[in-house]
Amino acid sequence: MKTKLFLVILIITSMACKQDKKQTSEDVATAQVEIETPAASEWTMLFDGTNFDHWRGYLTDEMYPEWTIEDGTMAFTPGTEGGKNIITKNTYTSFILSLEWKISEGGNSGIFWSVYEDPKFKEAYQTGPEIQVLDNERHPDAKANPKFHQAGALYDMVQPKYDVCKPAGEWNECILKVDHSANQGSVTLNGTVIVEFPLHGEAWDSMVANSKFNGWEGFGKHHTGHIGLQDHGDKVWFRNIKIKELK
């Protein structure tokens, strides 16, 4: 009798656990839908693989011919002249920028933000801080310590906590968050937060003062500016570029 009673209790308990697990999975799925659906509408596609409507060359109203669309990706092929950086037509202050990048072997490029466009600044990097795009395996910049020039670094100022960069020729997902209200910036590469930094104030000024940008007029001075992509003389690809503005 005790054995039968034990079996009955065990069966009932097992059924209850399965029911709880089912309800939990359903609740999670519902919560994901409720969270993700409104958020998706807040994103603006800056490049969907079909056109350059949101982009133009730095210091020009046209796109530089070195930038083309290849199989739904934004591709840069270096020409005989450098300095063919591109920027968004719109400017942004606080935002989350999401994109994927792929670099050629031994290649180097970058992602700028807060670019202030003025003819006295011949290059976007003269005003816009940069998140490094790099072939960590082959490019010598990745070997120096501290690793201020490694992929994902806030260039010349903050090194990545981890090297999670995929090899040349493979896609890397990069998410740049710039929140001036909270004075917080961060870089997430392939799902891992690798860089965090302030955006203004004494801490920011100290980082600039200890970098190659010390004394540069206009560098990092403008909270509102263009997003930019760099011509560093190497083949590079970008895709799925989107932005969500923060209040």
Residue pairs with C-beta under 8 A, 6 or more apart in sequence:
39 244
42 244
42 245
43 98
43 242
43 243
43 244
44 242
44 243
44 244
44 245
45 54
45 241
45 242
46 54
46 55
46 88
46 227
46 241
46 242
46 243
47 54
47 55
47 74
47 99
47 238
47 239
47 240
47 241
48 240
49 69
49 72
49 73
49 74
49 239
49 240
50 69
50 72
51 69
52 63
52 67
52 69
52 74
54 88
54 89
54 90
55 63
55 67
55 86
55 87
55 88
55 89
56 62
56 63
56 86
56 87
56 89
57 63
57 64
57 84
57 85
57 86
57 87
58 83
58 85
58 86
58 87
58 115
58 117
58 123
58 124
58 228
59 117
59 119
59 122
63 86
64 84
64 86
64 231
65 79
66 76
66 77
66 78
66 79
66 84
66 231
67 74
67 75
67 76
67 84
67 86
68 75
68 77
69 75
70 237
72 239
73 102
73 237
73 238
73 239
74 229
74 237
74 238
74 239
74 241
75 235
75 236
75 237
76 84
76 109
76 229
76 231
76 235
76 236
76 237
77 235
78 84
78 231
78 233
78 234
78 235
82 231
82 233
83 122
83 123
83 231
84 231
85 112
85 123
85 124
85 125
85 228
85 229
85 230
85 231
86 228
86 229
87 112
87 115
87 117
87 124
87 226
87 227
87 228
87 229
88 226
88 227
88 228
90 226
91 224
91 225
91 226
92 113
92 178
92 224
92 225
92 226
92 227
92 243
92 245
93 178
93 180
93 223
93 224
93 245
94 178
94 179
94 180
94 181
94 245
94 246
94 247
95 177
95 178
95 243
95 244
95 245
95 246
96 175
96 176
96 177
96 178
96 243
96 244
96 246
97 111
97 113
97 175
97 176
97 177
97 178
97 227
97 241
97 242
97 243
98 173
98 174
98 175
98 240
98 241
98 242
98 243
98 244
99 111
99 173
99 174
99 238
99 239
99 240
99 241
99 242
100 171
100 172
100 173
100 174
100 238
100 239
100 240
101 109
101 111
101 133
101 171
101 172
101 174
101 236
101 237
101 238
102 168
102 169
102 170
102 171
102 172
102 236
102 237
102 238
103 109
103 133
103 134
103 135
103 151
103 168
103 169
103 234
103 235
103 236
103 237
104 135
104 168
104 169
104 234
104 235
104 236
105 135
105 138
105 168
105 169
106 135
106 138
106 139
106 168
106 234
107 133
107 134
107 135
107 139
107 168
107 232
107 234
107 235
107 236
108 132
108 133
108 134
108 135
108 139
108 141
108 232
108 233
108 234
109 133
109 134
109 229
109 230
109 231
109 232
109 234
109 236
110 125
110 130
110 131
110 132
110 133
110 155
110 229
110 230
110 232
111 130
111 131
111 133
111 174
111 176
111 227
111 228
111 229
111 230
112 124
112 125
112 128
112 129
112 130
112 131
112 226
112 227
112 228
112 229
112 230
113 128
113 129
113 131
113 176
113 178
113 225
113 226
113 227
113 228
114 127
114 128
114 129
114 178
114 220
114 222
114 223
114 224
114 225
114 226
115 124
115 127
115 128
115 225
115 226
115 227
115 228
116 127
116 128
116 218
116 221
116 222
116 225
116 226
117 225
117 226
118 127
118 218
121 127
121 218
124 226
124 228
124 230
125 230
126 216
126 218
126 219
127 218
127 219
127 220
127 221
127 222
127 225
128 225
128 226
128 228
129 154
129 155
129 157
129 219
129 220
130 154
130 155
130 230
131 152
131 153
131 154
131 155
131 174
131 176
131 187
131 195
132 141
132 149
132 150
132 151
132 152
132 153
132 155
133 151
133 230
133 236
134 141
134 142
134 149
134 150
134 151
134 165
135 142
135 151
135 167
135 168
136 142
136 150
136 151
136 163
136 165
137 167
137 168
138 168
141 149
141 150
142 149
142 150
142 151
146 159
147 153
147 159
147 160
147 163
148 155
148 156
148 157
148 158
148 159
148 211
149 155
149 156
150 159
150 160
150 163
150 165
151 160
151 163
151 165
151 172
151 189
152 160
152 164
152 165
152 174
152 187
152 189
152 194
152 195
153 159
153 160
153 195
154 185
154 187
154 195
154 197
154 207
156 211
156 212
156 213
157 197
157 207
157 208
157 210
157 211
157 213
158 195
158 196
158 197
158 207
159 195
160 187
160 189
160 194
160 195
161 193
161 194
161 195
162 192
162 194
164 189
164 190
164 191
164 192
164 194
165 172
165 189
165 190
166 172
166 190
171 239
172 189
172 190
173 189
173 190
173 191
174 187
174 188
174 189
175 187
175 188
175 189
176 185
176 186
176 187
177 184
177 185
177 186
177 187
177 188
178 185
178 199
179 185
179 199
179 246
180 199
180 200
180 223
181 246
181 247
183 198
183 199
183 200
183 201
184 196
184 197
184 198
184 199
185 196
185 197
185 198
185 199
186 193
186 195
186 196
186 197
187 193
187 194
187 195
187 196
188 194
197 204
197 207
198 204
198 207
199 223
200 223
204 220
208 214
208 219
208 220
213 219
213 220
227 243
229 238
